[in-house]
Amino acid sequence: MGEITMGKRTLSVKNLMKLLWKMEDALFISVPAGRMQRKFQKNW
C-alpha cells in the first residue's frame, strides 16, 4: 500500500509526509501565537 487515493488525486506517501510536516509547522507556529494573543487580551 504505497499510495492513498483521495477522489481523483493520488497522494504518494512522500507527499503525504510533506503535507503532515507543513501542518505540524503551522500548528507549532499558530498555537504559541494564539496563547500570546490571549495574554495580551487579558492585559487590555
BELBEL-V196069 format. One record per helix or strand of 2 or more residues. SS is the DSSP state (@ for helix, = for strand). FROM is the first residue (numbers start at 1). TO is the last residue. If there is no record, write none. Layout:
# BELBEL-V196069
ss: {SS SS}
from: {FROM FROM}
to: {TO TO}
This chain:
# BELBEL-V196069
ss: {= = @}
from: {3 9 13}
to: {6 12 43}
